[in-house]
Each structure stands twice: as C-alpha cells, then as structure tokens.
C-alpha cells in the first residue's frame, strides 16, 4: 500500500480511521505511562538481588502502593498548582 | 484496492508499528534495569551467573509491568467512575 491509496478512502472509512487513530493515541499514552511507572516503582520496590523470575509478596504489595501513591501525588500536584494559579 | 481494504491495511500497519514501539520501550527498560541489577562489575563477557540473573530479571520485570498496568487501569477506571 502507498499513500496514493489513501485517496480511495470514502468518508465513512475516513471517519472510522480517525476514530481508530484517536483511540490508539490514547492507548499509546497509557502504555507509555505504564513504562514510566514500572521503571520508577521497580527502582523503589525491587531493592534486593534477583532470586527468581517473579515478584514476591512484599514486592507485589509495594508495586501496587507505589502506583497508587504516584497517582495520588499527581492529583495533589495538579490541585496545588491550580490553587497557586488562582491566587 | 477499495476503501475497505485500504482502511484495514492502514489499521494493520498502525497496530504493527505501535506493537514494535511498545516492545522497544520494554527492551530498553529491561536493559537498563537488569544491567544495573545483574552486571554490577562488567567483565570480559557475560558470565553464566549474569545470564541466569538477566533471564530471571526479564521475567520479573515483565511481571512488574503487568502488575503496574493492572493497578494503573483499575485506578484510572475508578477515577473515571467518580467524575461521572
């Protein structure tokens, strides 16, 4: 397929493709955030040497808390900054 | 090609590229974090102990990724639920 083929798209398929791309962009943003969060929380929670290919119970709990607290912080930062800008 | 097959081809191409980009990001993070964990003092080659460590570290990192993804999606859905 080359870019000339795009001219063959009718309006209905064009609209569908636009919607698909918007959804994919959203999915990619969330995935990128998961990559960043995994990196951040791995550094916080997996502190010992690697002894197996799975997370132990402590690490599992830590990873979940790490994600949740990071999101709390994100919300808090947004609120604090919003308040500052209102003043 | 008619409109429908062009649309399907574009969708397929986007999905392939996005899968590739996702895999590249994952490999990049595994490289950084598992190098840090498994190769504290780089020698003339990877030792068998280091290779074992990297194999386990990779599985563990992917388990961590899945755990983060599950928690993140759950939290996001809760947030959406509260705002509507």
Backbone of each chain as nested JSON, in Angstrom:
{
  "chains": [
    {"id": "A", "residues": [
      {"number": 1, "name": "UNK", "atoms": {"N": [0.84, -1.218, 0.0], "CA": [0.0, 0.0, 0.0], "C": [0.863, 1.251, 0.0]}},
      {"number": 2, "name": "UNK", "atoms": {"N": [0.56, 2.242, -0.844], "CA": [1.273, 3.515, -0.74], "C": [0.278, 4.642, -0.454]}},
      {"number": 3, "name": "UNK", "atoms": {"N": [0.803, 5.833, -0.252], "CA": [-0.04, 6.918, 0.259], "C": [-1.126, 7.32, -0.755]}},
      {"number": 4, "name": "UNK", "atoms": {"N": [-0.911, 7.037, -2.041], "CA": [-1.926, 7.343, -3.057], "C": [-3.213, 6.561, -2.792]}},
      {"number": 5, "name": "UNK", "atoms": {"N": [-3.072, 5.36, -2.2], "CA": [-4.242, 4.551, -1.89], "C": [-5.181, 5.241, -0.895]}},
      {"number": 6, "name": "UNK", "atoms": {"N": [-4.636, 6.145, -0.116], "CA": [-5.459, 6.836, 0.891], "C": [-6.584, 7.639, 0.236]}},
      {"number": 7, "name": "UNK", "atoms": {"N": [-6.34, 8.051, -1.031], "CA": [-7.378, 8.796, -1.755], "C": [-8.613, 7.937, -2.028]}},
      {"number": 8, "name": "UNK", "atoms": {"N": [-8.418, 6.623, -1.929], "CA": [-9.54, 5.725, -2.207], "C": [-10.503, 5.605, -1.024]}},
      {"number": 9, "name": "UNK", "atoms": {"N": [-10.104, 6.124, 0.129], "CA": [-10.965, 6.013, 1.318], "C": [-12.234, 6.848, 1.156]}},
      {"number": 10, "name": "UNK", "atoms": {"N": [-13.387, 6.242, 1.402], "CA": [-14.619, 7.034, 1.386], "C": [-14.797, 7.736, 2.743]}},
      {"number": 11, "name": "UNK", "atoms": {"N": [-15.783, 8.619, 2.843], "CA": [-15.93, 9.444, 4.048], "C": [-16.182, 8.614, 5.305]}},
      {"number": 12, "name": "UNK", "atoms": {"N": [-16.962, 7.565, 5.155], "CA": [-17.279, 6.713, 6.302], "C": [-16.013, 6.041, 6.835]}},
      {"number": 13, "name": "UNK", "atoms": {"N": [-15.2, 5.477, 5.929], "CA": [-13.961, 4.822, 6.342], "C": [-12.945, 5.826, 6.878]}},
      {"number": 14, "name": "UNK", "atoms": {"N": [-12.93, 7.015, 6.315], "CA": [-12.051, 8.074, 6.833], "C": [-12.397, 8.392, 8.279]}},
      {"number": 15, "name": "UNK", "atoms": {"N": [-13.687, 8.544, 8.545], "CA": [-14.145, 8.85, 9.904], "C": [-13.785, 7.713, 10.851]}},
      {"number": 16, "name": "UNK", "atoms": {"N": [-13.973, 6.488, 10.399], "CA": [-13.628, 5.327, 11.233], "C": [-12.141, 5.293, 11.552]}},
      {"number": 17, "name": "UNK", "atoms": {"N": [-11.327, 5.592, 10.526], "CA": [-9.875, 5.594, 10.722], "C": [-9.451, 6.675, 11.716]}},
      {"number": 18, "name": "UNK", "atoms": {"N": [-10.067, 7.865, 11.602], "CA": [-9.749, 8.958, 12.533], "C": [-10.02, 8.52, 13.961]}},
      {"number": 19, "name": "UNK", "atoms": {"N": [-11.192, 7.885, 14.155], "CA": [-11.569, 7.407, 15.486], "C": [-10.569, 6.36, 15.977]}},
      {"number": 20, "name": "UNK", "atoms": {"N": [-10.192, 5.445, 15.086], "CA": [-9.233, 4.401, 15.45], "C": [-7.903, 5.013, 15.888]}},
      {"number": 21, "name": "UNK", "atoms": {"N": [-7.445, 6.024, 15.141], "CA": [-6.166, 6.662, 15.456], "C": [-6.234, 7.394, 16.797]}},
      {"number": 22, "name": "UNK", "atoms": {"N": [-7.352, 8.09, 17.037], "CA": [-7.524, 8.762, 18.336], "C": [-7.447, 7.748, 19.478]}},
      {"number": 23, "name": "UNK", "atoms": {"N": [-8.134, 6.613, 19.33], "CA": [-8.096, 5.578, 20.361], "C": [-6.691, 5.006, 20.555]}},
      {"number": 24, "name": "UNK", "atoms": {"N": [-5.997, 4.789, 19.439], "CA": [-4.642, 4.246, 19.512], "C": [-3.686, 5.215, 20.204]}},
      {"number": 25, "name": "UNK", "atoms": {"N": [-3.862, 6.521, 19.931], "CA": [-3.008, 7.523, 20.575], "C": [-3.206, 7.488, 22.083]}},
      {"number": 26, "name": "UNK", "atoms": {"N": [-4.462, 7.361, 22.495], "CA": [-4.802, 7.27, 23.909], "C": [-4.164, 6.019, 24.531]}},
      {"number": 27, "name": "UNK", "atoms": {"N": [-4.299, 4.879, 23.834], "CA": [-3.751, 3.62, 24.322], "C": [-2.22, 3.715, 24.449]}},
      {"number": 28, "name": "UNK", "atoms": {"N": [-1.582, 4.359, 23.472], "CA": [-0.135, 4.509, 23.479], "C": [0.321, 5.401, 24.64]}},
      {"number": 29, "name": "UNK", "atoms": {"N": [-0.459, 6.47, 24.906], "CA": [-0.123, 7.347, 26.038], "C": [-0.182, 6.577, 27.352]}},
      {"number": 30, "name": "UNK", "atoms": {"N": [-1.235, 5.783, 27.531], "CA": [-1.369, 5.0, 28.76], "C": [-0.236, 3.98, 28.883]}},
      {"number": 31, "name": "UNK", "atoms": {"N": [0.108, 3.357, 27.748], "CA": [1.182, 2.374, 27.746], "C": [2.517, 3.024, 28.113]}},
      {"number": 32, "name": "UNK", "atoms": {"N": [2.761, 4.211, 27.578], "CA": [4.0, 4.927, 27.895], "C": [4.052, 5.247, 29.378]}},
      {"number": 33, "name": "UNK", "atoms": {"N": [2.907, 5.633, 29.934], "CA": [2.842, 5.925, 31.368], "C": [3.117, 4.655, 32.181]}},
      {"number": 34, "name": "UNK", "atoms": {"N": [2.604, 3.51, 31.725], "CA": [2.89, 2.24, 32.403], "C": [4.394, 1.945, 32.374]}},
      {"number": 35, "name": "UNK", "atoms": {"N": [5.051, 2.238, 31.254], "CA": [6.503, 2.029, 31.173], "C": [7.237, 2.897, 32.2]}},
      {"number": 36, "name": "UNK", "atoms": {"N": [6.85, 4.167, 32.275], "CA": [7.494, 5.084, 33.227], "C": [7.243, 4.643, 34.664]}},
      {"number": 37, "name": "UNK", "atoms": {"N": [5.983, 4.298, 34.962], "CA": [5.632, 3.87, 36.32], "C": [6.358, 2.587, 36.716]}},
      {"number": 38, "name": "UNK", "atoms": {"N": [6.433, 1.629, 35.798], "CA": [7.122, 0.37, 36.101], "C": [8.581, 0.653, 36.449]}},
      {"number": 39, "name": "UNK", "atoms": {"N": [9.215, 1.522, 35.667], "CA": [10.609, 1.887, 35.901], "C": [10.781, 2.524, 37.288]}},
      {"number": 40, "name": "UNK", "atoms": {"N": [9.939, 3.517, 37.576], "CA": [10.009, 4.223, 38.859], "C": [9.773, 3.267, 40.032]}},
      {"number": 41, "name": "UNK", "atoms": {"N": [8.727, 2.446, 39.932], "CA": [8.346, 1.583, 41.052], "C": [9.276, 0.385, 41.196]}},
      {"number": 42, "name": "UNK", "atoms": {"N": [9.817, -0.094, 40.101], "CA": [10.823, -1.166, 40.148], "C": [12.016, -0.689, 40.985]}},
      {"number": 43, "name": "UNK", "atoms": {"N": [12.469, 0.527, 40.736], "CA": [13.626, 1.054, 41.472], "C": [13.319, 1.181, 42.954]}},
      {"number": 44, "name": "UNK", "atoms": {"N": [12.066, 1.496, 43.291], "CA": [11.68, 1.64, 44.697], "C": [11.452, 0.292, 45.377]}},
      {"number": 45, "name": "UNK", "atoms": {"N": [10.871, -0.658, 44.652], "CA": [10.353, -1.884, 45.287], "C": [11.249, -3.104, 45.142]}},
      {"number": 46, "name": "UNK", "atoms": {"N": [12.02, -3.177, 44.057], "CA": [12.878, -4.348, 43.872], "C": [14.297, -3.934, 44.255]}},
      {"number": 47, "name": "UNK", "atoms": {"N": [14.565, -4.041, 45.553], "CA": [15.812, -3.49, 46.075], "C": [16.886, -4.552, 46.268]}},
      {"number": 48, "name": "UNK", "atoms": {"N": [16.472, -5.828, 46.454], "CA": [17.449, -6.895, 46.685], "C": [17.955, -7.501, 45.388]}},
      {"number": 49, "name": "UNK", "atoms": {"N": [18.824, -8.506, 45.502], "CA": [19.285, -9.209, 44.298], "C": [18.147, -10.021, 43.672]}},
      {"number": 50, "name": "UNK", "atoms": {"N": [18.24, -10.292, 42.362], "CA": [17.206, -11.069, 41.658], "C": [17.366, -12.547, 42.012]}},
      {"number": 51, "name": "UNK", "atoms": {"N": [16.337, -13.114, 42.649], "CA": [16.433, -14.526, 43.043], "C": [15.445, -15.406, 42.286]}},
      {"number": 52, "name": "UNK", "atoms": {"N": [14.452, -14.786, 41.639], "CA": [13.509, -15.578, 40.844], "C": [12.902, -14.718, 39.747]}},
      {"number": 53, "name": "UNK", "atoms": {"N": [12.126, -15.356, 38.871], "CA": [11.525, -14.633, 37.758], "C": [10.175, -14.032, 38.079]}},
      {"number": 54, "name": "UNK", "atoms": {"N": [9.799, -14.041, 39.369], "CA": [8.503, -13.444, 39.725], "C": [8.655, -12.485, 40.904]}},
      {"number": 55, "name": "UNK", "atoms": {"N": [7.63, -11.692, 41.15], "CA": [7.648, -10.752, 42.267], "C": [7.247, -11.496, 43.538]}},
      {"number": 56, "name": "UNK", "atoms": {"N": [7.962, -11.272, 44.648], "CA": [7.496, -11.882, 45.89], "C": [6.372, -11.02, 46.47]}},
      {"number": 57, "name": "UNK", "atoms": {"N": [5.744, -11.513, 47.54], "CA": [4.549, -10.862, 48.084], "C": [4.831, -9.395, 48.464]}},
      {"number": 58, "name": "UNK", "atoms": {"N": [5.941, -9.172, 49.158], "CA": [6.294, -7.814, 49.582], "C": [6.442, -6.882, 48.387]}},
      {"number": 59, "name": "UNK", "atoms": {"N": [7.121, -7.377, 47.359], "CA": [7.334, -6.562, 46.16], "C": [6.017, -6.262, 45.457]}},
      {"number": 60, "name": "UNK", "atoms": {"N": [5.133, -7.265, 45.434], "CA": [3.822, -7.08, 44.798], "C": [3.037, -5.966, 45.478]}},
      {"number": 61, "name": "UNK", "atoms": {"N": [2.989, -6.03, 46.819], "CA": [2.264, -5.021, 47.599], "C": [2.9, -3.656, 47.365]}},
      {"number": 62, "name": "UNK", "atoms": {"N": [4.223, -3.626, 47.371], "CA": [4.954, -2.366, 47.174], "C": [4.662, -1.77, 45.798]}},
      {"number": 63, "name": "UNK", "atoms": {"N": [4.663, -2.597, 44.762], "CA": [4.392, -2.096, 43.402], "C": [2.999, -1.471, 43.317]}},
      {"number": 64, "name": "UNK", "atoms": {"N": [2.005, -2.161, 43.9], "CA": [0.636, -1.637, 43.849], "C": [0.536, -0.304, 44.597]}},
      {"number": 65, "name": "UNK", "atoms": {"N": [1.118, -0.249, 45.804], "CA": [1.087, 1.0, 46.576], "C": [1.825, 2.104, 45.854]}},
      {"number": 66, "name": "UNK", "atoms": {"N": [2.934, 1.747, 45.225], "CA": [3.753, 2.724, 44.505], "C": [2.935, 3.381, 43.388]}},
      {"number": 67, "name": "UNK", "atoms": {"N": [2.224, 2.58, 42.614], "CA": [1.396, 3.116, 41.527], "C": [0.293, 4.012, 42.095]}},
      {"number": 68, "name": "UNK", "atoms": {"N": [-0.376, 3.518, 43.146], "CA": [-1.495, 4.279, 43.712], "C": [-1.031, 5.603, 44.317]}},
      {"number": 69, "name": "UNK", "atoms": {"N": [0.069, 5.571, 45.056], "CA": [0.557, 6.817, 45.67], "C": [1.085, 7.781, 44.621]}},
      {"number": 70, "name": "UNK", "atoms": {"N": [1.694, 7.251, 43.557], "CA": [2.167, 8.13, 42.488], "C": [0.984, 8.877, 41.865]}},
      {"number": 71, "name": "UNK", "atoms": {"N": [-0.117, 8.157, 41.687], "CA": [-1.302, 8.784, 41.093], "C": [-1.935, 9.779, 42.066]}},
      {"number": 72, "name": "UNK", "atoms": {"N": [-1.917, 9.476, 43.355], "CA": [-2.384, 10.435, 44.37], "C": [-1.555, 11.715, 44.287]}},
      {"number": 73, "name": "UNK", "atoms": {"N": [-0.243, 11.521, 44.194], "CA": [0.656, 12.668, 44.125], "C": [0.386, 13.505, 42.878]}},
      {"number": 74, "name": "UNK", "atoms": {"N": [0.14, 12.839, 41.777], "CA": [-0.16, 13.52, 40.53], "C": [-1.407, 14.407, 40.668]}},
      {"number": 75, "name": "UNK", "atoms": {"N": [-2.407, 13.851, 41.34], "CA": [-3.646, 14.59, 41.577], "C": [-3.389, 15.789, 42.486]}},
      {"number": 76, "name": "UNK", "atoms": {"N": [-2.627, 15.537, 43.55], "CA": [-2.3, 16.59, 44.513], "C": [-1.524, 17.73, 43.847]}},
      {"number": 77, "name": "UNK", "atoms": {"N": [-0.526, 17.36, 43.054], "CA": [0.278, 18.364, 42.352], "C": [-0.615, 19.247, 41.477]}},
      {"number": 78, "name": "UNK", "atoms": {"N": [-1.516, 18.592, 40.761], "CA": [-2.439, 19.33, 39.898], "C": [-3.28, 20.309, 40.709]}},
      {"number": 79, "name": "UNK", "atoms": {"N": [-3.797, 19.819, 41.851], "CA": [-4.619, 20.68, 42.705], "C": [-3.82, 21.859, 43.243]}},
      {"number": 80, "name": "UNK", "atoms": {"N": [-2.607, 21.567, 43.75], "CA": [-1.773, 22.625, 44.33], "C": [-1.447, 23.694, 43.304]}},
      {"number": 81, "name": "UNK", "atoms": {"N": [-1.11, 23.229, 42.122], "CA": [-0.742, 24.17, 41.059], "C": [-1.952, 25.0, 40.613]}},
      {"number": 82, "name": "UNK", "atoms": {"N": [-3.102, 24.337, 40.55], "CA": [-4.324, 25.052, 40.186], "C": [-4.617, 26.147, 41.205]}},
      {"number": 83, "name": "UNK", "atoms": {"N": [-4.489, 25.805, 42.501], "CA": [-4.709, 26.783, 43.563], "C": [-3.766, 27.966, 43.449]}},
      {"number": 84, "name": "UNK", "atoms": {"N": [-2.5, 27.681, 43.185], "CA": [-1.496, 28.72, 43.055], "C": [-1.852, 29.679, 41.913]}},
      {"number": 85, "name": "UNK", "atoms": {"N": [-2.311, 29.093, 40.804], "CA": [-2.601, 29.935, 39.64], "C": [-3.839, 30.79, 39.871]}},
      {"number": 86, "name": "UNK", "atoms": {"N": [-4.721, 30.323, 40.752], "CA": [-5.941, 31.098, 41.03], "C": [-5.639, 32.355, 41.859]}},
      {"number": 87, "name": "UNK", "atoms": {"N": [-4.569, 32.254, 42.673], "CA": [-4.251, 33.349, 43.59], "C": [-3.741, 34.592, 42.846]}}
    ]},
    {"id": "B", "residues": [
      {"number": 1, "name": "UNK", "atoms": {"N": [-7.174, -1.532, -4.922], "CA": [-7.708, -1.673, -3.566], "C": [-8.942, -0.791, -3.384]}},
      {"number": 2, "name": "UNK", "atoms": {"N": [-9.973, -1.332, -2.735], "CA": [-11.143, -0.497, -2.453], "C": [-10.992, 0.155, -1.074]}},
      {"number": 3, "name": "UNK", "atoms": {"N": [-11.952, 1.022, -0.74], "CA": [-11.864, 1.793, 0.5], "C": [-11.686, 0.909, 1.729]}},
      {"number": 4, "name": "UNK", "atoms": {"N": [-12.455, -0.155, 1.798], "CA": [-12.404, -1.028, 2.975], "C": [-11.045, -1.703, 3.146]}},
      {"number": 5, "name": "UNK", "atoms": {"N": [-10.464, -2.164, 2.037], "CA": [-9.166, -2.84, 2.182], "C": [-8.049, -1.841, 2.479]}},
      {"number": 6, "name": "UNK", "atoms": {"N": [-8.181, -0.59, 1.997], "CA": [-7.197, 0.439, 2.37], "C": [-7.29, 0.713, 3.863]}},
      {"number": 7, "name": "UNK", "atoms": {"N": [-8.522, 0.867, 4.337], "CA": [-8.729, 1.126, 5.771], "C": [-8.107, 0.009, 6.614]}},
      {"number": 8, "name": "UNK", "atoms": {"N": [-8.397, -1.228, 6.238], "CA": [-7.874, -2.37, 7.003], "C": [-6.349, -2.421, 6.97]}},
      {"number": 9, "name": "UNK", "atoms": {"N": [-5.763, -2.082, 5.807], "CA": [-4.304, -2.09, 5.691], "C": [-3.68, -1.026, 6.594]}},
      {"number": 10, "name": "UNK", "atoms": {"N": [-4.317, 0.164, 6.637], "CA": [-3.798, 1.245, 7.488], "C": [-3.86, 0.824, 8.953]}},
      {"number": 11, "name": "UNK", "atoms": {"N": [-4.995, 0.247, 9.344], "CA": [-5.148, -0.201, 10.736], "C": [-4.082, -1.234, 11.09]}},
      {"number": 12, "name": "UNK", "atoms": {"N": [-3.871, -2.181, 10.182], "CA": [-2.876, -3.229, 10.438], "C": [-1.487, -2.622, 10.616]}},
      {"number": 13, "name": "UNK", "atoms": {"N": [-1.164, -1.656, 9.743], "CA": [0.165, -1.033, 9.815], "C": [0.358, -0.263, 11.124]}},
      {"number": 14, "name": "UNK", "atoms": {"N": [-0.687, 0.459, 11.538], "CA": [-0.598, 1.219, 12.791], "C": [-0.401, 0.278, 13.974]}},
      {"number": 15, "name": "UNK", "atoms": {"N": [-1.164, -0.826, 13.993], "CA": [-1.041, -1.778, 15.095], "C": [0.346, -2.401, 15.161]}},
      {"number": 16, "name": "UNK", "atoms": {"N": [0.894, -2.741, 13.981], "CA": [2.236, -3.321, 13.938], "C": [3.264, -2.34, 14.482]}},
      {"number": 17, "name": "UNK", "atoms": {"N": [3.174, -1.09, 14.025], "CA": [4.155, -0.095, 14.465], "C": [4.032, 0.198, 15.951]}},
      {"number": 18, "name": "UNK", "atoms": {"N": [2.797, 0.229, 16.437], "CA": [2.627, 0.53, 17.853], "C": [3.107, -0.637, 18.726]}},
      {"number": 19, "name": "UNK", "atoms": {"N": [2.911, -1.876, 18.242], "CA": [3.465, -3.034, 18.952], "C": [4.986, -2.992, 18.987]}},
      {"number": 20, "name": "UNK", "atoms": {"N": [5.589, -2.617, 17.869], "CA": [7.05, -2.521, 17.788], "C": [7.577, -1.466, 18.749]}},
      {"number": 21, "name": "UNK", "atoms": {"N": [6.914, -0.301, 18.766], "CA": [7.356, 0.788, 19.645], "C": [7.24, 0.367, 21.102]}},
      {"number": 22, "name": "UNK", "atoms": {"N": [6.164, -0.341, 21.423], "CA": [5.968, -0.822, 22.784], "C": [7.058, -1.826, 23.159]}},
      {"number": 23, "name": "UNK", "atoms": {"N": [7.365, -2.743, 22.269], "CA": [8.406, -3.74, 22.526], "C": [9.771, -3.063, 22.713]}},
      {"number": 24, "name": "UNK", "atoms": {"N": [10.037, -2.047, 21.881], "CA": [11.315, -1.325, 22.012], "C": [11.44, -0.653, 23.37]}},
      {"number": 25, "name": "UNK", "atoms": {"N": [10.339, -0.03, 23.825], "CA": [10.371, 0.621, 25.142], "C": [10.629, -0.384, 26.251]}},
      {"number": 26, "name": "UNK", "atoms": {"N": [9.961, -1.557, 26.134], "CA": [10.131, -2.586, 27.151], "C": [11.569, -3.104, 27.179]}},
      {"number": 27, "name": "UNK", "atoms": {"N": [12.125, -3.377, 26.003], "CA": [13.504, -3.875, 25.914], "C": [14.471, -2.853, 26.511]}},
      {"number": 28, "name": "UNK", "atoms": {"N": [14.236, -1.59, 26.176], "CA": [15.076, -0.507, 26.669], "C": [15.097, -0.466, 28.202]}},
      {"number": 29, "name": "UNK", "atoms": {"N": [13.915, -0.562, 28.813], "CA": [13.799, -0.529, 30.274], "C": [14.398, -1.775, 30.905]}},
      {"number": 30, "name": "UNK", "atoms": {"N": [14.179, -2.949, 30.291], "CA": [14.743, -4.19, 30.821], "C": [16.27, -4.11, 30.76]}},
      {"number": 31, "name": "UNK", "atoms": {"N": [16.8, -3.629, 29.647], "CA": [18.254, -3.469, 29.509], "C": [18.808, -2.616, 30.648]}},
      {"number": 32, "name": "UNK", "atoms": {"N": [18.22, -1.432, 30.829], "CA": [18.722, -0.51, 31.857], "C": [18.652, -1.125, 33.243]}},
      {"number": 33, "name": "UNK", "atoms": {"N": [17.44, -1.618, 33.618], "CA": [17.236, -2.073, 34.99], "C": [17.923, -3.401, 35.291]}},
      {"number": 34, "name": "UNK", "atoms": {"N": [17.978, -4.299, 34.327], "CA": [18.589, -5.602, 34.578], "C": [20.11, -5.527, 34.459]}},
      {"number": 35, "name": "UNK", "atoms": {"N": [20.606, -4.6, 33.657], "CA": [22.061, -4.383, 33.621], "C": [22.517, -3.9, 34.992]}},
      {"number": 36, "name": "UNK", "atoms": {"N": [21.745, -2.956, 35.521], "CA": [22.011, -2.409, 36.853], "C": [22.033, -3.519, 37.914]}},
      {"number": 37, "name": "UNK", "atoms": {"N": [21.025, -4.418, 37.862], "CA": [20.88, -5.489, 38.85], "C": [21.887, -6.619, 38.668]}},
      {"number": 38, "name": "UNK", "atoms": {"N": [22.101, -7.013, 37.426], "CA": [22.789, -8.284, 37.172], "C": [24.268, -8.137, 36.809]}},
      {"number": 39, "name": "UNK", "atoms": {"N": [24.661, -6.958, 36.331], "CA": [26.064, -6.789, 35.92], "C": [26.688, -5.63, 36.694]}},
      {"number": 40, "name": "UNK", "atoms": {"N": [26.935, -5.835, 37.995], "CA": [27.487, -4.739, 38.8], "C": [28.905, -4.356, 38.365]}},
      {"number": 41, "name": "UNK", "atoms": {"N": [29.697, -5.364, 37.981], "CA": [31.059, -5.089, 37.52], "C": [31.282, -5.785, 36.179]}},
      {"number": 42, "name": "UNK", "atoms": {"N": [31.078, -5.066, 35.061], "CA": [31.201, -5.713, 33.749], "C": [32.583, -6.323, 33.52]}},
      {"number": 43, "name": "UNK", "atoms": {"N": [32.618, -7.613, 33.155], "CA": [33.886, -8.275, 32.867], "C": [34.115, -8.406, 31.381]}},
      {"number": 44, "name": "UNK", "atoms": {"N": [34.926, -9.369, 30.961], "CA": [35.255, -9.508, 29.536], "C": [34.118, -10.149, 28.742]}},
      {"number": 45, "name": "UNK", "atoms": {"N": [33.203, -10.831, 29.444], "CA": [31.979, -11.355, 28.797], "C": [30.919, -11.539, 29.872]}},
      {"number": 46, "name": "UNK", "atoms": {"N": [29.665, -11.818, 29.458], "CA": [28.622, -12.082, 30.452], "C": [28.866, -13.467, 31.046]}},
      {"number": 47, "name": "UNK", "atoms": {"N": [28.976, -13.561, 32.357], "CA": [29.179, -14.867, 32.994], "C": [27.863, -15.641, 32.988]}},
      {"number": 48, "name": "UNK", "atoms": {"N": [27.931, -16.954, 33.26], "CA": [26.688, -17.743, 33.26], "C": [25.78, -17.294, 34.399]}},
      {"number": 49, "name": "UNK", "atoms": {"N": [26.375, -16.88, 35.505], "CA": [25.587, -16.351, 36.619], "C": [24.845, -15.082, 36.215]}},
      {"number": 50, "name": "UNK", "atoms": {"N": [25.531, -14.225, 35.474], "CA": [24.906, -12.98, 35.0], "C": [23.781, -13.279, 34.013]}},
      {"number": 51, "name": "UNK", "atoms": {"N": [24.007, -14.269, 33.151], "CA": [22.962, -14.644, 32.177], "C": [21.728, -15.184, 32.883]}},
      {"number": 52, "name": "UNK", "atoms": {"N": [21.925, -16.029, 33.897], "CA": [20.796, -16.553, 34.68], "C": [20.04, -15.399, 35.321]}},
      {"number": 53, "name": "UNK", "atoms": {"N": [20.786, -14.483, 35.901], "CA": [20.19, -13.313, 36.548], "C": [19.364, -12.505, 35.543]}},
      {"number": 54, "name": "UNK", "atoms": {"N": [19.908, -12.269, 34.361], "CA": [19.208, -11.477, 33.338], "C": [17.916, -12.185, 32.904]}},
      {"number": 55, "name": "UNK", "atoms": {"N": [17.998, -13.508, 32.741], "CA": [16.8, -14.271, 32.355], "C": [15.69, -14.099, 33.386]}},
      {"number": 56, "name": "UNK", "atoms": {"N": [16.05, -14.255, 34.665], "CA": [15.058, -14.096, 35.735], "C": [14.59, -12.651, 35.845]}},
      {"number": 57, "name": "UNK", "atoms": {"N": [15.528, -11.737, 35.694], "CA": [15.224, -10.318, 35.823], "C": [14.217, -9.885, 34.751]}},
      {"number": 58, "name": "UNK", "atoms": {"N": [14.39, -10.388, 33.554], "CA": [13.481, -10.069, 32.457], "C": [12.057, -10.548, 32.773]}},
      {"number": 59, "name": "UNK", "atoms": {"N": [11.942, -11.809, 33.225], "CA": [10.616, -12.336, 33.599], "C": [10.009, -11.506, 34.716]}},
      {"number": 60, "name": "UNK", "atoms": {"N": [10.861, -11.148, 35.667], "CA": [10.385, -10.398, 36.813], "C": [9.951, -8.994, 36.403]}},
      {"number": 61, "name": "UNK", "atoms": {"N": [10.713, -8.385, 35.495], "CA": [10.366, -7.038, 35.053], "C": [9.031, -7.052, 34.303]}},
      {"number": 62, "name": "UNK", "atoms": {"N": [8.817, -8.093, 33.502], "CA": [7.557, -8.201, 32.769], "C": [6.393, -8.444, 33.726]}},
      {"number": 63, "name": "UNK", "atoms": {"N": [6.642, -9.223, 34.779], "CA": [5.603, -9.42, 35.81], "C": [5.287, -8.078, 36.48]}},
      {"number": 64, "name": "UNK", "atoms": {"N": [6.332, -7.29, 36.74], "CA": [6.153, -5.974, 37.352], "C": [5.344, -5.062, 36.423]}},
      {"number": 65, "name": "UNK", "atoms": {"N": [5.659, -5.123, 35.129], "CA": [4.945, -4.299, 34.135], "C": [3.461, -4.634, 34.142]}},
      {"number": 66, "name": "UNK", "atoms": {"N": [3.161, -5.94, 34.133], "CA": [1.757, -6.371, 34.14], "C": [1.046, -5.961, 35.424]}},
      {"number": 67, "name": "UNK", "atoms": {"N": [1.758, -6.059, 36.553], "CA": [1.166, -5.669, 37.835], "C": [0.862, -4.168, 37.843]}},
      {"number": 68, "name": "UNK", "atoms": {"N": [1.814, -3.373, 37.352], "CA": [1.628, -1.917, 37.294], "C": [0.46, -1.573, 36.38]}},
      {"number": 69, "name": "UNK", "atoms": {"N": [0.429, -2.215, 35.221], "CA": [-0.641, -1.957, 34.261], "C": [-2.018, -2.246, 34.869]}},
      {"number": 70, "name": "UNK", "atoms": {"N": [-2.136, -3.38, 35.573], "CA": [-3.416, -3.759, 36.18], "C": [-3.847, -2.724, 37.22]}},
      {"number": 71, "name": "UNK", "atoms": {"N": [-2.918, -2.325, 38.101], "CA": [-3.239, -1.341, 39.145], "C": [-3.589, 0.013, 38.526]}},
      {"number": 72, "name": "UNK", "atoms": {"N": [-2.791, 0.413, 37.533], "CA": [-2.979, 1.701, 36.875], "C": [-4.346, 1.776, 36.204]}},
      {"number": 73, "name": "UNK", "atoms": {"N": [-4.712, 0.728, 35.457], "CA": [-6.004, 0.706, 34.76], "C": [-7.163, 0.72, 35.756]}},
      {"number": 74, "name": "UNK", "atoms": {"N": [-7.0, -0.032, 36.842], "CA": [-8.05, -0.095, 37.859], "C": [-8.264, 1.294, 38.477]}},
      {"number": 75, "name": "UNK", "atoms": {"N": [-7.164, 1.944, 38.836], "CA": [-7.215, 3.279, 39.436], "C": [-7.842, 4.299, 38.476]}},
      {"number": 76, "name": "UNK", "atoms": {"N": [-7.45, 4.212, 37.208], "CA": [-7.988, 5.136, 36.209], "C": [-9.489, 4.958, 36.061]}},
      {"number": 77, "name": "UNK", "atoms": {"N": [-9.923, 3.689, 36.036], "CA": [-11.353, 3.423, 35.897], "C": [-12.128, 3.945, 37.104]}},
      {"number": 78, "name": "UNK", "atoms": {"N": [-11.543, 3.793, 38.291], "CA": [-12.167, 4.332, 39.498], "C": [-12.299, 5.847, 39.391]}},
      {"number": 79, "name": "UNK", "atoms": {"N": [-11.243, 6.486, 38.917], "CA": [-11.244, 7.941, 38.782], "C": [-12.321, 8.394, 37.793]}},
      {"number": 80, "name": "UNK", "atoms": {"N": [-12.451, 7.675, 36.704], "CA": [-13.481, 7.996, 35.716], "C": [-14.866, 7.796, 36.327]}},
      {"number": 81, "name": "UNK", "atoms": {"N": [-15.006, 6.71, 37.096], "CA": [-16.276, 6.417, 37.757], "C": [-16.713, 7.514, 38.709]}},
      {"number": 82, "name": "UNK", "atoms": {"N": [-15.731, 8.121, 39.421], "CA": [-16.039, 9.178, 40.393], "C": [-16.461, 10.477, 39.728]}},
      {"number": 83, "name": "UNK", "atoms": {"N": [-15.863, 10.742, 38.555], "CA": [-16.094, 12.047, 37.928], "C": [-17.398, 12.071, 37.13]}},
      {"number": 84, "name": "UNK", "atoms": {"N": [-17.949, 10.871, 36.826], "CA": [-19.185, 10.866, 36.029], "C": [-20.419, 10.656, 36.895]}}
    ]}
  ]
}
